[in-house]
Amino acid sequence: VAATQHGNTYTASFQVPASVLAAANQFNGFISFTATDRSSNTSTETHQGSRTVVVDNISPTSTVTYNTPHQQANNISYYAGNIEATININEANFDAGDVVVTVNKDGKAYAVNVAWVNNSADSHTGRFTLTEDGDYNVTVSYTDKSGNHMATYTSNQLTLDTTAPTINVSNIVANSANKDAEYGFVITINDTNL
């Protein structure tokens, strides 16, 4: 502890000693301060429950998964129903408010509500659902309170398509009879994701 005097006021600075650090030099706990004057009057200040001292030099990690698509082709996942997204973040000093989840639908920003659950002190899960037809891209980024950056996650395209193709047959002559001559007609199929 290093202290400097300014009149009747002392200012002290300290370092968390290596002896109390956990694995990978991490610390998450409380610190008490005691001051004693020349007449042996003692005052103690403890911030337990209101202020936590954190030493954290480990970057958060994440995995992002989705429910199984109906089909995958050319790095695009095709869904015939809702897309269920699950974000798992491993971080000791987690704050859901610092997680940035960006979703674009058909090239435009699309708002989602992520519901977070703390599975343990280090494991945290967020879930959201995409319900509207469209082409989606998802990005997840996070920086913890100590300034450690998580590697940004960016998805491939996720396509939700609940609309059946339309079929039209044309150039059929009603009540016609054909023997040797070729008979032609046109079949037209329309769909966004053929």
N, CA, C and O of each residue as an XYZ file, in Angstrom:
776
protein
N       0.852     -1.183      0.000
C       0.000      0.000      0.000
C       0.892      1.238      0.000
O       1.826      1.340      0.795
N       0.603      2.159     -0.879
C       1.327      3.433     -0.939
C       0.377      4.544     -0.520
O      -0.736      4.628     -1.039
N       0.800      5.408      0.419
C      -0.073      6.468      0.921
C       0.604      7.817      0.771
O       1.822      7.929      0.914
N      -0.183      8.837      0.483
C       0.319     10.212      0.427
C      -0.579     11.076      1.304
O      -1.786     10.847      1.384
N       0.021     12.079      1.966
C      -0.719     12.935      2.874
C      -0.977     14.287      2.232
O      -0.090     14.887      1.624
N      -2.222     14.756      2.381
C      -2.624     16.083      1.930
C      -3.309     16.746      3.126
O      -4.526     16.640      3.279
N      -2.538     17.423      3.969
C      -3.104     17.991      5.192
C      -3.502     16.869      6.133
O      -2.668     16.055      6.530
N      -4.769     16.829      6.485
C      -5.275     15.764      7.356
C      -5.871     14.605      6.556
O      -6.508     13.721      7.128
N      -5.670     14.607      5.258
C      -6.240     13.563      4.403
C      -5.125     12.704      3.830
O      -4.145     13.221      3.294
N      -5.277     11.410      3.944
C      -4.330     10.466      3.349
C      -5.017      9.773      2.168
O      -6.177      9.371      2.253
N      -4.295      9.649      1.099
C      -4.788      8.913     -0.072
C      -3.907      7.691     -0.262
O      -2.683      7.804     -0.323
N      -4.519      6.539     -0.354
C      -3.762      5.291     -0.477
C      -4.111      4.576     -1.772
O      -5.250      4.607     -2.237
N      -3.109      3.938     -2.334
C      -3.337      3.070     -3.496
C      -2.754      1.708     -3.173
O      -1.827      1.607     -2.370
N      -3.272      0.683     -3.773
C      -2.817     -0.670     -3.456
C      -2.913     -1.555     -4.685
O      -3.583     -1.219     -5.661
N      -2.245     -2.675     -4.622
C      -2.342     -3.706     -5.642
C      -2.856     -4.981     -4.995
O      -2.506     -5.298     -3.858
N      -3.689     -5.709     -5.729
C      -4.142     -7.014     -5.231
C      -2.937     -7.943     -5.263
O      -2.371     -8.163     -6.334
N      -2.528     -8.496     -4.125
C      -1.315     -9.328     -4.106
C      -1.489    -10.628     -4.882
O      -2.576    -11.201     -4.946
N      -0.396    -11.067     -5.460
C      -0.433    -12.299     -6.259
C      -0.893    -13.498     -5.454
O      -1.435    -14.451     -6.014
N      -0.680    -13.463     -4.131
C      -1.020    -14.615     -3.293
C      -2.517    -14.895     -3.231
O      -2.923    -16.009     -2.900
N      -3.359    -13.879     -3.551
C      -4.810    -14.095     -3.481
C      -5.431    -14.331     -4.851
O      -6.635    -14.565     -4.959
N      -4.611    -14.270     -5.899
C      -5.140    -14.467     -7.241
C      -5.382    -15.954     -7.503
O      -4.626    -16.813     -7.050
N      -6.427    -16.226     -8.225
C      -6.755    -17.608     -8.573
C      -6.019    -17.990     -9.854
O      -5.102    -17.296    -10.292
N      -6.436    -19.099    -10.440
C      -5.825    -19.565    -11.685
C      -5.899    -18.480    -12.746
O      -6.879    -17.738    -12.821
N      -4.857    -18.392    -13.565
C      -4.754    -17.410    -14.647
C      -4.795    -15.972    -14.122
O      -5.190    -15.054    -14.841
N      -4.379    -15.783    -12.850
C      -4.300    -14.443    -12.255
C      -5.639    -13.721    -12.219
O      -5.713    -12.532    -12.529
N      -6.696    -14.433    -11.845
C      -8.029    -13.847    -11.756
C      -8.389    -13.602    -10.289
O      -7.939    -14.317     -9.393
N      -9.220    -12.562    -10.066
C      -9.701    -12.278     -8.719
C     -11.083    -11.674     -8.815
O     -11.352    -10.828     -9.668
N     -11.955    -12.118     -7.930
C     -13.307    -11.567     -7.861
C     -13.720    -11.615     -6.394
O     -14.094    -12.674     -5.891
N     -13.656    -10.487     -5.710
C     -13.965    -10.507     -4.285
C     -14.096     -9.114     -3.704
O     -14.247     -8.129     -4.427
N     -14.034     -9.051     -2.377
C     -14.230     -7.805     -1.663
C     -12.978     -7.459     -0.866
O     -12.203     -8.343     -0.502
N     -12.786     -6.193     -0.601
C     -11.620     -5.723      0.141
C     -12.092     -4.799      1.260
O     -12.960     -3.949      1.059
N     -11.499     -4.983      2.451
C     -11.807     -4.120      3.599
C     -10.609     -3.208      3.876
O      -9.460     -3.598      3.668
N     -10.892     -1.980      4.351
C      -9.855     -1.011      4.691
C     -10.012     -0.610      6.151
O     -11.122     -0.366      6.623
N      -8.897     -0.545      6.855
C      -8.908     -0.133      8.263
C      -7.914      1.017      8.452
O      -6.770      0.950      8.002
N      -8.376      2.064      9.124
C      -7.513      3.215      9.418
C      -7.453      3.409     10.936
O      -8.480      3.368     11.613
N      -6.244      3.621     11.462
C      -6.054      3.840     12.904
C      -5.268      5.131     13.099
O      -4.195      5.311     12.523
N      -5.818      6.035     13.927
C      -5.104      7.299     14.150
C      -4.118      7.155     15.307
O      -3.966      6.064     15.856
N      -3.434      8.264     15.689
C      -2.393      8.211     16.712
C      -2.960      7.927     18.114
O      -2.221      7.548     19.022
N      -4.250      8.109     18.274
C      -4.874      7.808     19.566
C      -5.482      6.414     19.581
O      -6.222      6.063     20.500
N      -5.167      5.613     18.552
C      -5.653      4.224     18.417
C      -7.144      4.127     18.148
O      -7.767      3.098     18.407
N      -7.713      5.212     17.623
C      -9.103      5.127     17.162
C      -9.099      4.432     15.804
O      -8.306      4.764     14.923
N      -9.992      3.468     15.652
C      -9.980      2.626     14.448
C     -11.292      2.753     13.692
O     -12.369      2.805     14.286
N     -11.184      2.800     12.399
C     -12.356      2.834     11.524
C     -12.141      1.807     10.415
O     -11.057      1.710      9.838
N     -13.178      1.055     10.136
C     -13.088      0.028      9.089
C     -14.155      0.275      8.036
O     -15.307      0.557      8.365
N     -13.780      0.170      6.798
C     -14.700      0.345      5.666
C     -14.685     -0.932      4.833
O     -13.646     -1.352      4.324
N     -15.846     -1.527      4.709
C     -15.976     -2.746      3.904
C     -17.054     -2.542      2.870
O     -18.159     -2.107      3.195
N     -16.744     -2.853      1.631
C     -17.717     -2.663      0.554
C     -18.343     -3.976      0.119
O     -18.859     -4.092     -0.993
N     -18.292     -4.944      0.988
C     -18.868     -6.245      0.630
C     -20.353     -6.091      0.345
O     -21.095     -5.496      1.127
N     -20.768     -6.638     -0.788
C     -22.169     -6.574     -1.179
C     -22.510     -5.393     -2.049
O     -23.547     -5.400     -2.713
N     -21.657     -4.363     -2.066
C     -21.954     -3.198     -2.892
C     -20.899     -2.938     -3.947
O     -21.212     -2.445     -5.031
N     -19.633     -3.270     -3.637
C     -18.555     -3.061     -4.603
C     -17.678     -4.299     -4.646
O     -17.222     -4.795     -3.615
N     -17.454     -4.783     -5.845
C     -16.620     -5.962     -6.035
C     -15.353     -5.556     -6.765
O     -15.398     -4.777     -7.718
N     -14.228     -6.084     -6.319
C     -12.963     -5.852     -7.013
C     -12.729     -7.044     -7.933
O     -12.770     -8.195     -7.499
N     -12.482     -6.755     -9.210
C     -12.313     -7.813    -10.202
C     -10.989     -7.642    -10.921
O     -10.682     -6.557    -11.416
N     -10.210     -8.697    -10.980
C      -9.031     -8.763    -11.841
C      -9.346     -9.810    -12.893
O      -9.502    -10.988    -12.571
N      -9.440     -9.396    -14.137
C      -9.889    -10.292    -15.204
C      -9.098     -9.977    -16.469
O      -9.221     -8.888    -17.030
N      -8.286    -10.932    -16.916
C      -7.534    -10.715    -18.154
C      -7.813    -11.819    -19.170
O      -7.014    -12.052    -20.077
N      -8.961    -12.502    -19.013
C      -9.334    -13.582    -19.923
C     -10.466    -13.108    -20.839
O     -11.479    -12.594    -20.364
N     -10.295    -13.279    -22.129
C     -11.340    -12.879    -23.080
C     -12.519    -13.846    -23.040
O     -12.314    -15.057    -22.945
N     -13.743    -13.340    -23.112
C     -14.909    -14.218    -23.164
C     -14.884    -15.073    -24.435
O     -14.295    -14.683    -25.443
N     -15.517    -16.216    -24.377
C     -15.664    -17.077    -25.552
C     -17.141    -17.372    -25.757
O     -17.942    -17.260    -24.828
N     -17.496    -17.751    -26.985
C     -18.908    -17.991    -27.273
C     -19.088    -19.094    -28.305
O     -18.185    -19.402    -29.082
N     -20.275    -19.676    -28.290
C     -20.749    -20.544    -29.366
C     -22.170    -20.116    -29.689
O     -22.934    -19.750    -28.796
N     -22.522    -20.164    -30.963
C     -23.875    -19.831    -31.402
C     -24.398    -21.005    -32.216
O     -23.750    -21.442    -33.167
N     -25.556    -21.513    -31.847
C     -26.148    -22.658    -32.541
C     -27.599    -22.352    -32.901
O     -28.216    -21.432    -32.365
N     -28.123    -23.155    -33.828
C     -29.508    -23.007    -34.284
C     -30.156    -24.388    -34.338
O     -29.474    -25.412    -34.357
N     -31.494    -24.391    -34.361
C     -32.179    -25.654    -34.582
C     -31.842    -26.171    -35.987
O     -31.378    -25.411    -36.836
N     -32.074    -27.441    -36.222
C     -31.653    -28.083    -37.469
C     -32.439    -27.545    -38.655
O     -33.670    -27.550    -38.626
N     -31.751    -27.078    -39.704
C     -32.469    -26.578    -40.891
C     -33.043    -27.724    -41.708
O     -32.632    -28.876    -41.572
N     -33.996    -27.384    -42.553
C     -34.575    -28.379    -43.459
C     -33.547    -28.823    -44.495
O     -33.509    -29.984    -44.903
N     -32.713    -27.865    -44.911
C     -31.714    -28.167    -45.927
C     -30.604    -27.117    -45.868
O     -30.840    -25.979    -45.461
N     -29.390    -27.506    -46.277
C     -28.274    -26.568    -46.393
C     -27.677    -26.685    -47.784
O     -27.438    -27.787    -48.278
N     -27.438    -25.535    -48.415
C     -26.836    -25.518    -49.749
C     -26.125    -24.197    -49.953
O     -26.665    -23.132    -49.654
N     -24.888    -24.279    -50.475
C     -24.106    -23.076    -50.785
C     -23.980    -22.141    -49.576
O     -24.117    -20.924    -49.704
N     -23.717    -22.731    -48.396
C     -23.548    -21.974    -47.148
C     -24.805    -21.233    -46.711
O     -24.725    -20.267    -45.952
N     -25.950    -21.673    -47.179
C     -27.238    -21.117    -46.758
C     -28.027    -22.221    -46.066
O     -28.141    -23.335    -46.579
N     -28.576    -21.895    -44.885
C     -29.434    -22.837    -44.159
C     -30.889    -22.454    -44.407
O     -31.290    -21.311    -44.188
N     -31.679    -23.435    -44.873
C     -33.085    -23.192    -45.216
C     -34.000    -23.783    -44.151
O     -33.864    -24.945    -43.768
N     -34.932    -22.961    -43.681
C     -35.882    -23.372    -42.648
C     -37.309    -23.231    -43.176
O     -37.640    -22.257    -43.851
N     -38.151    -24.223    -42.855
C     -39.562    -24.162    -43.221
C     -40.408    -23.684    -42.041
O     -41.631    -23.591    -42.152
N     -39.766    -23.383    -40.919
C     -40.448    -22.880    -39.723
C     -39.511    -21.986    -38.950
O     -38.470    -21.577    -39.464
N     -39.868    -21.680    -37.723
C     -39.095    -20.735    -36.908
C     -37.626    -21.134    -36.801
O     -37.287    -22.317    -36.780
N     -36.765    -20.123    -36.734
C     -35.335    -20.322    -36.490
C     -35.083    -20.015    -35.017
O     -35.304    -18.894    -34.561
N     -34.617    -21.024    -34.279
C     -34.336    -20.875    -32.845
C     -32.822    -20.704    -32.668
O     -32.048    -21.611    -32.972
N     -32.414    -19.538    -32.176
C     -30.986    -19.249    -31.986
C     -30.615    -19.354    -30.510
O     -31.353    -18.891    -29.641
N     -29.457    -19.972    -30.233
C     -28.947    -20.116    -28.867
C     -27.511    -19.601    -28.812
O     -26.648    -20.072    -29.552
N     -27.262    -18.633    -27.932
C     -25.930    -18.053    -27.736
C     -25.411    -18.507    -26.373
O     -26.067    -18.283    -25.356
N     -24.243    -19.142    -26.345
C     -23.603    -19.509    -25.085
C     -22.320    -18.700    -24.935
O     -21.451    -18.732    -25.807
N     -22.207    -17.974    -23.822
C     -21.014    -17.169    -23.552
C     -20.377    -17.651    -22.248
O     -21.049    -17.820    -21.231
N     -19.070    -17.865    -22.311
C     -18.313    -18.261    -21.128
C     -17.537    -17.047    -20.626
O     -16.600    -16.586    -21.278
N     -17.933    -16.534    -19.459
C     -17.337    -15.301    -18.935
C     -17.649    -15.198    -17.445
O     -18.805    -15.336    -17.044
N     -16.626    -14.955    -16.620
C     -16.806    -14.898    -15.172
C     -17.532    -13.637    -14.723
O     -18.281    -13.675    -13.747
N     -17.323    -12.522    -15.418
C     -17.901    -11.239    -15.004
C     -18.897    -10.759    -16.049
O     -18.735     -9.693    -16.642
N     -19.929    -11.568    -16.262
C     -20.862    -11.365    -17.368
C     -21.894    -10.282    -17.056
O     -22.398    -10.173    -15.938
N     -22.185     -9.491    -18.080
C     -23.280     -8.518    -18.018
C     -24.013     -8.588    -19.354
O     -23.473     -8.194    -20.387
N     -25.242     -9.092    -19.326
C     -26.007     -9.275    -20.564
C     -26.197     -7.967    -21.321
O     -26.340     -7.965    -22.543
N     -26.199     -6.856    -20.591
C     -26.390     -5.569    -21.239
C     -25.254     -5.156    -22.153
O     -25.407     -4.248    -22.970
N     -24.103     -5.826    -22.018
C     -22.953     -5.500    -22.861
C     -22.864     -6.369    -24.115
O     -22.004     -6.139    -24.965
N     -23.740     -7.359    -24.236
C     -23.744     -8.220    -25.424
C     -24.507     -7.516    -26.538
O     -25.635     -7.066    -26.341
N     -23.883     -7.425    -27.711
C     -24.520     -6.774    -28.866
C     -24.902     -7.856    -29.872
O     -24.042     -8.475    -30.500
N     -26.208     -8.070    -30.011
C     -26.729     -9.034    -30.979
C     -27.374     -8.236    -32.105
O     -28.364     -7.534    -31.898
N     -26.798     -8.355    -33.299
C     -27.303     -7.629    -34.468
C     -27.871     -8.625    -35.464
O     -27.194     -9.572    -35.864
N     -29.121     -8.405    -35.862
C     -29.767     -9.266    -36.853
C     -30.203     -8.402    -38.030
O     -30.849     -7.371    -37.848
N     -29.848     -8.828    -39.229
C     -30.326     -8.192    -40.450
C     -31.265     -9.142    -41.168
O     -30.966    -10.327    -41.313
N     -32.393     -8.628    -41.613
C     -33.372     -9.401    -42.389
C     -33.536     -8.733    -43.741
O     -33.948     -7.576    -43.826
N     -33.217     -9.460    -44.786
C     -33.289     -8.926    -46.154
C     -32.486     -7.630    -46.277
O     -32.887     -6.695    -46.971
N     -31.334     -7.596    -45.580
C     -30.425     -6.464    -45.678
C     -30.741     -5.288    -44.790
O     -30.043     -4.275    -44.847
N     -31.781     -5.388    -43.960
C     -32.148     -4.285    -43.070
C     -32.123     -4.749    -41.616
O     -32.336     -5.927    -41.329
N     -31.861     -3.812    -40.699
C     -31.811     -4.134    -39.273
C     -33.144     -4.705    -38.811
O     -34.211     -4.215    -39.181
N     -33.059     -5.753    -37.992
C     -34.247     -6.449    -37.510
C     -34.104     -6.648    -36.003
O     -33.150     -7.279    -35.548
N     -35.041     -6.116    -35.232
C     -34.941     -6.150    -33.776
C     -35.308     -7.529    -33.225
O     -36.289     -8.138    -33.652
N     -34.504     -8.010    -32.270
C     -34.809     -9.258    -31.569
C     -34.663     -9.029    -30.068
O     -33.888     -8.178    -29.634
N     -35.410     -9.792    -29.288
C     -35.301     -9.764    -27.834
C     -34.605    -11.041    -27.384
O     -35.120    -12.142    -27.580
N     -33.436    -10.886    -26.782
C     -32.662    -12.043    -26.325
C     -32.947    -12.264    -24.845
O     -32.769    -11.357    -24.032
N     -33.389    -13.469    -24.496
C     -33.647    -13.824    -23.097
C     -32.421    -14.553    -22.551
O     -32.038    -15.604    -23.065
N     -31.806    -13.988    -21.501
C     -30.577    -14.538    -20.939
C     -30.842    -15.315    -19.661
O     -31.690    -14.940    -18.851
N     -30.097    -16.412    -19.493
C     -30.141    -17.222    -18.287
C     -28.705    -17.463    -17.837
O     -27.844    -17.803    -18.649
N     -28.448    -17.286    -16.535
C     -27.130    -17.580    -15.979
C     -27.115    -19.026    -15.502
O     -27.735    -19.359    -14.492
N     -26.405    -19.886    -16.232
C     -26.341    -21.299    -15.866
C     -25.413    -21.528    -14.683
O     -25.645    -22.426    -13.874
N     -24.371    -20.725    -14.579
C     -23.403    -20.792    -13.489
C     -22.672    -19.456    -13.462
O     -23.037    -18.532    -14.188
N     -21.642    -19.352    -12.629
C     -20.886    -18.104    -12.565
C     -20.203    -17.791    -13.885
O     -19.980    -16.624    -14.208
N     -19.869    -18.824    -14.651
C     -19.116    -18.631    -15.898
C     -19.931    -18.873    -17.167
O     -19.527    -18.430    -18.242
N     -21.050    -19.554    -17.072
C     -21.802    -19.966    -18.264
C     -23.132    -19.228    -18.346
O     -23.908    -19.204    -17.391
N     -23.381    -18.616    -19.529
C     -24.561    -17.776    -19.708
C     -25.170    -18.069    -21.083
O     -24.454    -18.151    -22.081
N     -26.493    -18.226    -21.126
C     -27.166    -18.611    -22.367
C     -28.245    -17.599    -22.727
O     -29.077    -17.234    -21.896
N     -28.216    -17.151    -23.980
C     -29.245    -16.258    -24.504
C     -29.969    -16.920    -25.664
O     -29.349    -17.601    -26.480
N     -31.278    -16.723    -25.740
C     -32.070    -17.341    -26.812
C     -33.000    -16.311    -27.453
O     -33.531    -15.429    -26.778
N     -33.184    -16.440    -28.762
C     -34.173    -15.641    -29.469
C     -34.705    -16.439    -30.656
O     -34.094    -17.421    -31.078
N     -35.849    -16.010    -31.190
C     -36.525    -16.741    -32.258
C     -36.805    -15.815    -33.426
O     -37.242    -14.679    -33.239
N     -36.551    -16.306    -34.639
C     -36.887    -15.583    -35.869
C     -38.116    -16.255    -36.461
O     -38.122    -17.468    -36.670
N     -39.159    -15.472    -36.733
C     -40.451    -16.050    -37.116
C     -40.959    -15.606    -38.482
O     -41.912    -16.193    -38.995
N     -40.358    -14.596    -39.081
C     -40.872    -14.049    -40.344
C     -40.049    -14.542    -41.520
O     -38.834    -14.705    -41.409
N     -40.715    -14.783    -42.659
C     -40.012    -15.191    -43.873
C     -38.978    -14.139    -44.262
O     -39.247    -12.939    -44.207
N     -37.797    -14.602    -44.653
C     -36.760    -13.673    -45.091
C     -35.389    -14.296    -44.998
O     -35.228    -15.424    -44.532
N     -34.401    -13.541    -45.452
C     -32.994    -13.956    -45.392
C     -32.330    -13.213    -44.235
O     -32.325    -11.982    -44.203
N     -31.769    -13.963    -43.283
C     -31.213    -13.380    -42.067
C     -29.704    -13.574    -41.979
O     -29.150    -14.549    -42.486
N     -29.056    -12.614    -41.319
C     -27.665    -12.745    -40.887
C     -27.590    -12.283    -39.444
O     -28.222    -11.296    -39.067
N     -26.814    -12.999    -38.633
C     -26.720    -12.715    -37.197
C     -25.264    -12.421    -36.840
O     -24.356    -13.135    -37.265
N     -25.049    -11.359    -36.053
C     -23.726    -11.023    -35.542
C     -23.812    -10.868    -34.026
O     -24.745    -10.251    -33.513
N     -22.831    -11.432    -33.310
C     -22.787    -11.317    -31.848
C     -21.403    -10.821    -31.445
O     -20.392    -11.414    -31.824
N     -21.357     -9.736    -30.679
C     -20.092     -9.220    -30.160
C     -20.253     -8.883    -28.684
O     -21.361     -8.634    -28.207
N     -19.131     -8.879    -27.966
C     -19.191     -8.645    -26.516
C     -17.827     -8.216    -26.001
O     -16.802     -8.780    -26.384
N     -17.823     -7.217    -25.132
C     -16.631     -6.790    -24.411
C     -16.976     -6.744    -22.938
O     -17.933     -6.078    -22.543
N     -16.191     -7.460    -22.103
C     -16.519     -7.501    -20.679
C     -16.103     -6.199    -19.975
O     -15.517     -5.307    -20.588
N     -16.418     -6.115    -18.685
C     -16.177     -4.882    -17.921
C     -14.695     -4.548    -17.794
O     -14.338     -3.402    -17.522
N     -13.825     -5.552    -17.993
C     -12.382     -5.313    -17.916
C     -11.783     -4.962    -19.267
O     -10.572     -4.773    -19.380
N     -12.628     -4.874    -20.300
C     -12.140     -4.502    -21.625
C     -11.653     -5.659    -22.470
O     -11.039     -5.443    -23.515
N     -11.915     -6.897    -22.036
C     -11.525     -8.070    -22.823
C     -12.564     -8.321    -23.908
O     -13.759     -8.391    -23.622
N     -12.110     -8.456    -25.151
C     -13.013     -8.593    -26.285
C     -13.232    -10.067    -26.639
O     -12.288    -10.854    -26.699
N     -14.471    -10.412    -26.866
C     -14.812    -11.733    -27.389
C     -14.689    -11.698    -28.915
O     -15.011    -10.685    -29.537
N     -14.234    -12.775    -29.512
C     -14.188    -12.847    -30.972
C     -15.600    -12.689    -31.517
O     -16.521    -13.381    -31.082
N     -15.771    -11.775    -32.473
C     -17.101    -11.509    -33.031
C     -17.583    -12.695    -33.850
O     -16.846    -13.242    -34.670
N     -18.841    -13.085    -33.611
C     -19.461    -14.171    -34.371
C     -20.315    -13.575    -35.485
O     -21.081    -12.639    -35.252
N     -20.181    -14.118    -36.699
C     -21.030    -13.725    -37.823
C     -21.546    -14.990    -38.498
O     -20.764    -15.866    -38.867
N     -22.843    -15.081    -38.656
C     -23.445    -16.279    -39.241
C     -23.370    -16.252    -40.762
O     -23.160    -15.203    -41.369
N     -23.546    -17.426    -41.367
C     -23.877    -17.493    -42.781
C     -25.355    -17.134    -42.925
O     -26.035    -16.888    -41.929
N     -25.845    -17.104    -44.150
C     -27.247    -16.740    -44.362
C     -28.173    -17.813    -43.821
O     -27.949    -19.008    -44.011
N     -29.232    -17.355    -43.134
C     -30.298    -18.217    -42.640
C     -31.582    -17.794    -43.337
O     -32.018    -16.651    -43.193
N     -32.187    -18.696    -44.084
C     -33.383    -18.349    -44.853
C     -34.602    -19.051    -44.272
O     -34.642    -20.277    -44.172
N     -35.600    -18.249    -43.889
C     -36.864    -18.785    -43.392
C     -37.893    -18.621    -44.500
O     -38.157    -17.506    -44.951
N     -38.477    -19.744    -44.941
C     -39.407    -19.732    -46.078
C     -40.563    -20.675    -45.764
O     -40.406    -21.896    -45.777
N     -41.722    -20.094    -45.484
C     -42.906    -20.901    -45.191
C     -43.937    -20.855    -46.317
O     -45.048    -21.362    -46.165
N     -43.565    -20.241    -47.459
C     -44.498    -20.064    -48.571
C     -44.289    -21.153    -49.620
O     -43.179    -21.322    -50.124
N     -45.330    -21.879    -49.947
C     -45.231    -22.947    -50.939
C     -45.088    -22.361    -52.341
O     -45.636    -21.293    -52.613
N     -44.352    -23.045    -53.251
C     -44.246    -22.574    -54.633
C     -45.622    -22.587    -55.313
O     -46.509    -23.353    -54.939
N     -45.772    -21.727    -56.313
C     -46.989    -21.737    -57.131
C     -46.683    -22.408    -58.465
O     -45.594    -22.235    -59.012
N     -47.648    -23.179    -58.994
C     -47.480    -23.890    -60.268
C     -48.593    -23.451    -61.210
O     -49.763    -23.399    -60.832
N     -48.205    -23.136    -62.443
C     -49.181    -22.764    -63.466
C     -48.878    -23.540    -64.748
O     -47.739    -23.570    -65.213
N     -49.893    -24.156    -65.303
C     -49.757    -24.898    -66.564
C     -50.564    -24.159    -67.627
O     -51.748    -23.882    -67.438
N     -49.902    -23.836    -68.764
C     -50.576    -23.077    -69.824
C     -50.402    -23.766    -71.175
O     -49.648    -24.731    -71.303
N     -51.110    -23.255    -72.176
C     -51.107    -23.763    -73.557
C     -51.723    -25.151    -73.690
O     -51.369    -25.904    -74.597
N     -52.630    -25.489    -72.803
C     -53.390    -26.735    -72.954
C     -54.686    -26.403    -73.679
O     -55.436    -25.517    -73.270
N     -54.935    -27.128    -74.761
C     -56.163    -26.925    -75.536
C     -57.229    -27.870    -75.002
O     -57.054    -29.088    -75.024
N     -58.308    -27.321    -74.534
C     -59.365    -28.134    -73.946
C     -60.028    -29.020    -75.003
O     -60.278    -28.589    -76.129
N     -60.303    -30.245    -74.620
C     -61.033    -31.207    -75.463
C     -60.314    -31.494    -76.777
O     -60.961    -31.831    -77.769
N     -58.993    -31.368    -76.803
C     -58.262    -31.654    -78.038
C     -57.884    -33.130    -78.084
O     -57.745    -33.790    -77.055
N     -57.720    -33.637    -79.329
C     -57.285    -35.027    -79.531
C     -56.027    -34.991    -80.377
O     -56.013    -34.340    -81.422
N     -54.974    -35.670    -79.958
C     -53.691    -35.616    -80.643
C     -53.167    -37.029    -80.811
O     -53.116    -37.819    -79.869
N     -52.776    -37.322    -82.059
C     -52.275    -38.677    -82.309
C     -50.783    -38.648    -82.600
O     -49.970    -39.067    -81.776
N     -50.429    -38.147    -83.788
C     -49.025    -38.186    -84.173
C     -48.300    -36.857    -83.936
O     -47.088    -36.838    -83.723
N     -49.026    -35.775    -83.973
C     -48.385    -34.471    -83.815
C     -47.942    -34.262    -82.364
O     -48.609    -34.692    -81.423
N     -46.787    -33.583    -82.212
C     -46.325    -33.270    -80.862
C     -47.277    -32.282    -80.209
O     -47.818    -31.381    -80.849
N     -47.457    -32.481    -78.934
C     -48.370    -31.607    -78.182
C     -47.576    -30.941    -77.065
O     -47.041    -31.624    -76.192
N     -47.499    -29.636    -77.086
C     -46.687    -28.933    -76.093
C     -47.517    -28.074    -75.167
O     -48.568    -27.555    -75.543
N     -47.024    -27.935    -73.952
C     -47.631    -27.014    -72.988
C     -46.510    -26.481    -72.091
O     -45.393    -26.999    -72.096
N     -46.829    -25.447    -71.329
C     -45.822    -24.766    -70.512
C     -46.179    -24.902    -69.032
O     -47.307    -24.632    -68.620
N     -45.177    -25.332    -68.236
C     -45.344    -25.392    -66.781
C     -44.474    -24.285    -66.178
O     -43.266    -24.247    -66.414
N     -45.073    -23.403    -65.415
C     -44.348    -22.298    -64.777
C     -44.437    -22.452    -63.270
O     -45.527    -22.555    -62.707
N     -43.289    -22.467    -62.628
C     -43.211    -22.582    -61.172
C     -42.561    -21.318    -60.631
O     -41.498    -20.912    -61.103
N     -43.194    -20.693    -59.643
C     -42.655    -19.486    -59.036
C     -42.401    -19.706    -57.534
O     -43.274    -20.171    -56.802
N     -41.180    -19.358    -57.101
C     -40.838    -19.427    -55.687
C     -39.555    -18.637    -55.469
O     -38.714    -18.554    -56.364
N     -39.406    -18.069    -54.309
C     -38.215    -17.283    -54.000
C     -36.971    -18.138    -53.905
O     -35.880    -17.690    -54.258
N     -37.125    -19.386    -53.424
C     -35.956    -20.221    -53.134
C     -35.948    -21.530    -53.920
O     -35.746    -22.602    -53.349
N     -36.170    -21.438    -55.232
C     -36.094    -22.644    -56.069
C     -34.628    -23.038    -56.269
O     -34.341    -24.026    -56.944
